[in-house]
Amino acid sequence: MDMPRQIATTILGAILDNRMPLDDAFEAVPGGMEGRDRAFVRQLVTTTIRRLGHIDLLINECLTKPLPPKMKVVRNILRLGITQLLYLDVPDHAAINTSVDLLSKQKDKRTSGFKGLVNAILRRITREGQEMLAKLDAYDTTPDWLWHGWVETYGIDNARAITLAHLVEAPLDITLKAGEDPAEWAAKLDANILANGSLRRTSGGSVFDLSGYNEGHWWVQDAGATLPVLLMGDVDGKDIIDMCAAPGGKTLQLASAGARVIAVDRSANRLQRVTENLRRLGLKADIIEADGKRWRRKSGPVDAILLDAPCSTTGTLRRHPDVAWLKDETDVASMVPVQSAILQNCAGMVKPGGLLIYCVCSLQPEEGPDQIDKFLLAHPEFTRQSITADEPGMMPEFITPDGDVRTLPSHMADQGGIDGFYIARLQKNP
């Protein structure tokens, strides 16, 4: 049996049929794969999900009747085969033969009866696939609920640019510990220095093998995720709550800049990762496992709160393409009251004159500007502190008419894009 492709079939089924997040599905894979095979499996599955809309349209075009509902594994094998033929550098014969062979290796032996069909479809794709792809629109890669929402919010040109950005694998962004020399580390890591201070290098390989990671000189963090902390200004010596802190990139930023950080999150497992990274980098923070909707600091208000609220994460499809297919409008609707409740709780823990930074890695307005508009109506003691393009890490295209930040995956396209974030900076009246 071709073990890597069988594992890829299992992982793809776990994601699309059992609604398991991509990272969780990979973690559930038994060990034993060599690094090269593991990298191939991840690339194969991730590319398939990233291009799923187009791939399924090609499959439907080649079928004279739908596949039986219980034969989901046949469709998944077809999906992986088409990915190898059209998007990866896999020889045609290898992609076709291994896909056909996989059908006889499944637990449900009825899949063997689809060998002829799979062989015929994949051979047609080798002949006509590129021509068929050319007839499809970019938005066909995106579920309808996202596409229509983005068109309504950002306009059709921006919506198209967003979908195109999602088709490109995101680069690796690195945040340096305070005091490190960006130019020196850019040279060591073969990276470029971005306007916000992040280092960016081509993705691929294991971060654990890169210079400086195990020694605690840097951590992995998308450039967009660094912006909320930059907008807090000088945090040295200040008491700051990082609410909903895990996986901890912003906690590391704050601690590295000299803040006294209280990192709060409801997930013990995710907080363990924060603790491990703090230890690796030689930084300190108070770690508290608690529900952000209810936890209150007993020792009084703080200088600032950074709330990276739980959200639908639709701004991270460059790195997590499975989100588009695992979530829908109901997930956005379910997040809105949670975000509101945490915002409400945070409001009472900020000192007069202090800052409340609200951010979400979502492109949906219900989770971003709509939340802040409602919050300000209910809390006249807070004022929106407008953000300007000349502040650290900012670009003119990031700034909204209200003075908030809205990054889109299509921004910085010539440098590899950026995750989609909404950020508002509020000040409690003195």
N, C-alpha and C positions, 0 to 999 in steps of 0.2 A: 504494500500500500504506500502511496505517496503521502507520508505523514504530515508535512507542512500544509498541503492543500486540504487534507482531511480536517486538520485542526482549524484551518481558515473556514471551512464549511460549518464546523461546529460553532465557532465564534459568531459567524454571520447569522446563523439561526438563533443563537442566544440573544443577539441584539434585535433583529427584526421580527422574530416570531415570539420571543419571550420578553421583549422590552427591557433587556438588561443593558445598562450603559456600557459603552465601548471599553472604557478602562477596567470596569468590573469584570467584563467578559474575558479580557486578556489575563487578569489576575487569577481567574478561575482555571486557567489552562495548567495542566500538570507540568512540572519542570522537566528538563531533559533535552529541550531543543537547544541546539547550538545558536550562538549569537546571530550567525548569518541567516539561519532558517527563521529565527524569531523575527528578525528585521523584515524578511520577505513576507511573512504572514501578516505582520502589522501593516506593511505597505499595501498588500493585496486587499485586506479587509477595509482599511481606511479609504483607499481609492474607490473601492466599490460603493461604499456608503456616500462618499463625496459626489459620485457621479450617478447615484441610484436612479434619479428621475429619468435621465437619458437612457440608462441601461434597461429599465423596465419598459420604456416606450419601444425600444428596439426588439425586446422579447415579444411584446404584444403584437408588433408588426409582423413577426415571423410565425406566430401561432395562428392556426386556422380555427382553433377553439381553445378556451381557457384550460389551463392545467387543473386537474382535480384538486380540491381544497386540501386534501390530506398529503399532497405531494409538494409541500413547501420546499423540501430539501432539493427537489429537482430544479425549481426556480433559483434557489441559492447557488447550486452548482453552475447553472447557466450564467448567473450574474458574475460569478468569479471567473468563469471562462471568458466572458466578453471583456471583463476588465483586463485580463492578461493579453487578449488580442488587440485591444484598441488603445490601452493606456500604459501598459507596462512593456518592457523590452523582453518579452517571452516569445520564443519561436512558435509559429502557428501550430506546428505538429505537436509540440509539447503541451500547449494550452488545450488543444482539442483532445488528444489521447488521454491525458490525465483526467480531464473532466468526464469523459465517457467511462473510464475505468472506475472513477469514484462511485458511479451509480450502482455498481455491483458490490460495493463495500458497505452499504448502508444497512442499518438494522432492519428496516422495512424492505424486504426483498422485491417488492413490487417496483422499486425504482429501476431495476434492471430492464424492465419493459420499456423504458424511455431512452435507451441508448441510441436507437436510430434517430429519434427526434432531436436529441441534444447534439448528436453528430451533425445532422443536417443544418440545424440552426447556426451552430458555430462555424460551419464551413461557409454558409451564406454570409455570415458576418465578416469572414476573411475577405470575401469578394466585394461586398456591398456596404460594409459597416461605415466606412468613412463618408461615403455618399449619403447614407441614411442620417448620420450625425449632422451633416451640413444643413439638413432641412429643419433641424430642431432649434428652438430658441433657448437662450440662456436661462430664462425663467422656468423652463421645463425641469431643471434640476432641483427646483425648490417646491415644497408643498404649497398648495393653493392658499392656505390660511396665512402663511408667512408672506408670500408674494403679494397678495391683495392688500395686506396690512402695510407693507413697506411702500407700495405704490401710493396708497392714501396718505401716508405720513411724510414720505420723502420725495415723492414724484417718480415718474416712471424711469427717468434717466438714472437717478440715484439708485433706484431699486435694481436696475440692470447691472449697474456697477458693483453693487453689493453682491449680487449672485455670482458675478464673474470673479470677484475677490475670493469667494468661498471655494472656487474650483482649484485654487493654488495652495499647495502645502505651505503652512506658516513657517517662517524661519524660527530660529532659537534666539530668544531675547534673554539677556543676562543683566542683572543688577549687581553692581560692585558694592562691597562693604565700604563704609565711609573711610576716607584716607587712602584708598587704593588709587593707583595712577591709571586713568582710562586708556591713555595712549600705550602704556606698557602692556596692559592686558589685552588691548585690541590686537597688538602684534602677536602676543603669545597664543591667542585664540583664533587668529585669522578672522577678526570681526571688524565691523564698522561701528563708529560712535554715532548714535542718534542724538537729535536735538535735546531730548529729555535726559541724556546721560547714559542711557542703556547701551549695551554692546549688542550687536546683532550679527549672527553668523548663520550660514546655511544649516538647515536641520539635517539630522542623520547621525548615527552612532550613539553611543551611550554617554550621557553627561558625566557619569562617574569616571569615565576615562579621560576627561578633559582636564587640562592643567588648572590647578587652583580650587577645584570643587571640593575634593576631600579635605583639603587644607583649610577650608572655610573662608576663602577670599570673595566668594560670590554665590548668588543663587539664581535660579531660573524664574523669570517673571516677565510677562508680556509688557511691552512698552506702555500700552494703555493702562495697565493696572498700576503703574507707578505714579500716574498723574494725581490721584486724590491726595497722596501724601505731599507731593510737591506743592500743591495748592494750600497747604497748611502753613507755609512759611517756615520760620525758624522754630523748631520744636525742642531745642536743647533745654533740658531741665524742666520741661512741662509735664504735667500729669495728663495722659491721653488714654481714653478707652478706645480700643479697637474692637468694635462690636461685630459679631459674626466673623471672627478673625480668621478661621481656618480657610485655606491651607497655610496662611501665614506670611505671604510675601510682604504685605503692608506692615505687619507687626515687625518684621525684620528691618524694613526701611526706617520705621519710627525708632526702634531701639538703636539701630546703627547711627542715627542722627542725634542720639543723646536723650531721647524722651524717656520718661518713666511710663512704661506701657502696661496697661491692664488688658490682656487679650481674652475676650469672652466668646465662647462658642458652645452650642448645645451638644456637639458630637465629641465624645471622648476619643474615638479613634482618629478623627481628624486633628484634634488637639495634640495627640501624640506626635503627629508629623511636625507640628509647630515646635513642640519641645525638642525634637531631634534636630531640627534645623537651627534653633537657637544655640543648642549645645555645639553643633558643628562649627558655627560662626563665632562662638565665644561671646554671645550676646545674652542679655537678661530681659525677662518680662514676667509679670505675674500672670499665670495661666488659671483661668476660672471656667469650669464646666457649668454652664447655666443657660437658661432660656432667655434670649434677649427681650422677649415680650414682658418679662416679669422681674428680671434681676435688677437690683438697685445697689449702688455703691454705698456702703454704710458710713464711710468716712467723709461723705460730703461731695459736692460737685467738682468737676474737673475743668481744666483749661480748654479741652477740646474732645470731641467724640468723632470718630470716623466710623460710619455705618456703611459697610459694603453689604447691602441687604440681600437676603436670599431671593432668587429671581429665576426666570425661565432660561437664562443664560443664552438667549438667542444672538448675543453679540460675539459669541465664541465659536461659531461654526467653522472658522478656519482651522481651529485646533480640535474641535469636538463636533464633527459633521453628523454624528448620530443624534444630536439634540433635535435637528430638524424633523426627524422621523419618529422620535420617541415622545415628543411633546406636541400639544395643540392648544387651542384657545382656552380650554378648561384649566390647563396648568397655569396660564397667565392669570386667569380670574382667581384661582386659588391662592396665588402669591400676593395679590394686591392687599387683602386684609391683614396678612402677616406683616408685610412691609409697613403698613400704616400703624399697626400695633407697636412695632419695635421703634418706629420714629417717635410715636407718642411717649413711649417709655424713656427714650433718650433725651427728650426735651427737658425733662426735669432734672437731669444730671449735669447740665452745662452751666458753668459760672456766668454771671452777667459779664458781657463783653467777650465771652468765649465763642468758639466755632463749633458748628455741627456740619460735617461734610457727609452728604448722602450720595451714594453711588450704586449703580447696578450695571452688570455686564449684559444688559438686555437692550434690544433695539425697539421694544414695544413701548409706546408712549404711556400706556396705563401704569407701567412700572417706574417711569422716570418723571418727566415734567408734570404729568397729571397728579402724581403723588405729592410733589412739592407745592403745586398750586393749592391743593386741598389742605396741606399742612399749614401753609402760611395764612390761609383764611381762618383756620382754627387756632393759630398761635400768633397773635399780633405782637408777642414779645420777641419774635424772631424777624430778621430782615434779610432779604437776599443780598449777599455781597457779590457784586458783579465781578466776573472773571474777565481778564483782558488778554489779548494775543501776545503782549510783551512779557507775560509772566513765565516762569521756568517751565519748559516742556510744551508750551502752548504754540498753536499755529492758528492763523486767522480762520481757517475752515472749521476748526473745532468749536468756535464760539457761536452760541445761539443768540437770536435777537434779545432774549431775556437775560443774557449774561451768564448762562450756564455753559457746560461743556457737553458736546455730543460728538464723539468720535464714531466714524463709520469704518467698516472693514475695507472700504475702497479708498479711504484717506491714506496718504503716504504710499500710493500704489507703486511708485517708482523705486521704493525702498523695501517693498515686501508687505505693505499693509499694516494694519493695527486692529486689535480687537475692538468691538463696538462697546463703548461705555457712555453712560450718562452720569454727569457729576454736577451737583449743586452745592454751593458754599453759603451757608447761612450763619448769621451772627446773632447771638442773644443780646438784646438791647442792654446797655450798661445800667 
